[in-house]
Amino acid sequence: FEVTLSRLRRLFDKDIILSSAGQLSINPAHCLVDSILLAGIIEQAGKAPAGQIDGLCEKALSLYKGHFLPDDTALAWTVHRREMLKNGLLRIVLQAGRHTEQAGDWEKAIGYYERGLDIDPMAEEFYQHLMSCFRKLGRTAAVVNAYHRCSEILFKHLGIKPSARTNAIYSSLLEQTGQ
């Protein structure tokens, strides 16, 4: 371990690789690590006022290049970190979508919800908000498409139907349009 660490430090600036209690890390004062930055934004968003959520969401989305170490399923810490980053990002995207919905910016909210579904296509709450936004814009066909997309994804991957809440939203939106 010591020989390998010494060789690694010779390849890089000596202060880049930190060693503590038998574990190595990258010195954040010298290197930016996207997963560490994303975790910081997730933490910051949990305490931020609503007016700052859009900016934090955009920063977080720009950092997120896909699931953290997606091929590594053997180590529990990577699975935990992957889920923590994904779920944290989804919370920020949902917050930003809700914030823009409350402001009446339906198109921007739709953009957030679609980006959330790009990260996790089985996140049913995003479909619910998406249908509501499409309804506000009078886009009935898009409401129907979002519902069917939700149904297909949930059945294909989980073998389940949409929740009672999703079905209720869909039915009420169709009733409002006279379908």
C-alpha positions in Angstrom: 0.0 0.0 0.0 2.7 2.5 1.0 4.8 1.7 -2.2 1.7 2.2 -4.4 0.8 5.4 -2.6 4.3 6.7 -3.0 4.2 5.9 -6.7 0.8 7.6 -7.1 2.0 10.7 -5.3 5.0 10.9 -7.7 2.7 10.8 -10.7 0.7 13.7 -9.3 1.4 16.6 -7.1 2.2 15.2 -3.6 -0.8 17.0 -2.0 -3.5 15.7 -4.4 -3.7 12.2 -2.8 -4.7 12.3 0.8 -4.3 9.3 3.1 -6.1 8.9 6.4 -6.9 5.8 8.5 -5.9 3.5 5.6 -8.2 5.3 3.1 -7.3 7.4 0.1 -9.1 10.5 -1.1 -8.6 13.3 -3.5 -7.8 16.6 -2.0 -10.7 18.9 -2.8 -8.4 21.9 -2.6 -6.6 20.7 -5.7 -9.2 18.7 -7.7 -12.9 19.1 -8.3 -14.8 15.9 -8.1 -18.3 16.0 -9.7 -19.9 13.6 -7.3 -18.5 15.6 -4.3 -19.7 18.9 -5.8 -23.1 17.4 -6.5 -23.4 16.1 -2.9 -22.7 19.6 -1.7 -25.4 21.1 -4.0 -27.9 18.5 -2.8 -27.1 19.5 0.8 -27.3 23.2 0.0 -30.6 22.8 -1.8 -32.1 21.2 1.3 -31.6 24.5 3.2 -32.1 27.0 0.4 -35.0 29.3 0.0 -37.4 28.6 -3.0 -36.0 31.4 -5.0 -32.5 29.7 -5.2 -33.8 26.3 -6.2 -33.8 26.9 -10.0 -30.1 27.9 -10.0 -29.1 25.0 -7.8 -31.1 22.6 -9.9 -29.3 23.8 -13.1 -25.9 23.5 -11.4 -26.8 20.0 -10.2 -28.1 18.9 -13.6 -25.0 20.2 -15.3 -22.8 18.1 -13.0 -24.8 14.9 -13.3 -23.5 12.9 -16.2 -25.2 9.7 -15.3 -25.3 7.2 -12.4 -22.3 7.1 -10.1 -20.1 4.1 -11.1 -23.0 2.4 -12.8 -21.3 -0.9 -13.5 -20.1 -1.4 -9.9 -22.8 -3.3 -8.0 -20.5 -5.5 -5.9 -19.6 -2.8 -3.3 -22.3 -1.5 -1.0 -20.7 1.9 -0.7 -20.9 2.6 -4.4 -24.6 1.5 -4.6 -25.4 3.7 -1.6 -23.5 6.7 -3.1 -25.2 6.1 -6.5 -28.7 6.1 -4.9 -27.9 9.0 -2.6 -26.8 11.2 -5.5 -29.7 10.1 -7.8 -32.4 10.6 -5.2 -30.9 13.9 -4.0 -30.9 15.2 -7.6 -34.5 14.0 -8.1 -35.5 15.9 -5.0 -33.9 19.1 -6.3 -35.5 18.7 -9.8 -38.9 18.1 -8.2 -38.5 21.2 -6.0 -37.5 23.3 -9.0 -40.5 21.9 -11.0 -42.9 22.7 -8.2 -41.5 26.2 -7.8 -41.9 27.0 -11.5 -45.4 25.4 -11.5 -46.4 27.7 -8.6 -45.0 30.6 -10.6 -47.2 29.6 -13.5 -44.3 28.8 -15.9 -45.7 25.5 -17.1 -43.3 25.0 -20.0 -40.3 25.4 -17.7 -41.9 23.0 -15.1 -42.4 20.5 -17.9 -38.7 20.7 -18.8 -37.8 19.9 -15.2 -40.2 17.0 -14.9 -38.9 15.6 -18.2 -35.3 15.9 -17.0 -36.3 14.1 -13.8 -37.8 11.3 -15.9 -34.6 11.1 -17.9 -32.8 10.3 -14.6 -35.4 7.9 -13.3 -38.2 6.9 -15.8 -40.1 5.1 -13.0 -40.5 8.2 -10.8 -44.3 8.3 -10.9 -44.6 11.7 -9.2 -42.9 13.3 -12.2 -45.6 11.9 -14.5 -48.3 13.3 -12.1 -46.9 16.8 -12.3 -46.2 16.5 -16.0 -49.9 15.6 -16.7 -51.0 18.6 -14.6 -48.8 21.0 -16.5 -49.9 19.7 -19.8 -53.5 20.2 -18.7 -52.8 23.8 -17.7 -51.5 24.4 -21.2 -54.6 22.7 -22.8 -52.5 19.9 -24.2 -54.9 16.9 -23.7 -53.0 14.6 -26.1 -49.8 15.2 -24.1 -51.7 14.3 -20.9 -52.8 11.0 -22.4 -49.3 10.3 -23.7 -47.7 11.0 -20.3 -50.2 8.7 -18.6 -49.6 5.9 -21.1 -45.9 6.3 -21.0 -46.0 6.0 -17.2 -48.2 2.9 -17.4 -45.9 1.2 -19.9 -42.7 2.0 -18.0 -44.1 0.8 -14.6 -45.6 -2.4 -16.1 -42.5 -3.2 -18.2 -40.0 -2.7 -15.3 -41.9 -3.4 -12.2 -45.0 -5.4 -13.4 -47.3 -2.9 -11.7 -50.0 -0.4 -12.8 -49.9 3.3 -11.9 -50.9 4.3 -8.4 -54.5 5.2 -7.4 -53.3 8.9 -7.2 -51.9 8.8 -10.8 -55.1 7.2 -12.1 -57.2 9.8 -10.2 -55.2 12.7 -11.6 -55.5 11.3 -15.1 -59.3 10.7 -14.8 -59.9 14.2 -13.3 -57.9 15.8 -16.1 -59.8 14.0 -18.7 -63.1 14.9 -17.0 -62.1 18.5 -17.1 -61.5 18.4 -20.8 -64.8 16.5 -21.4 -63.0 13.3 -22.7 
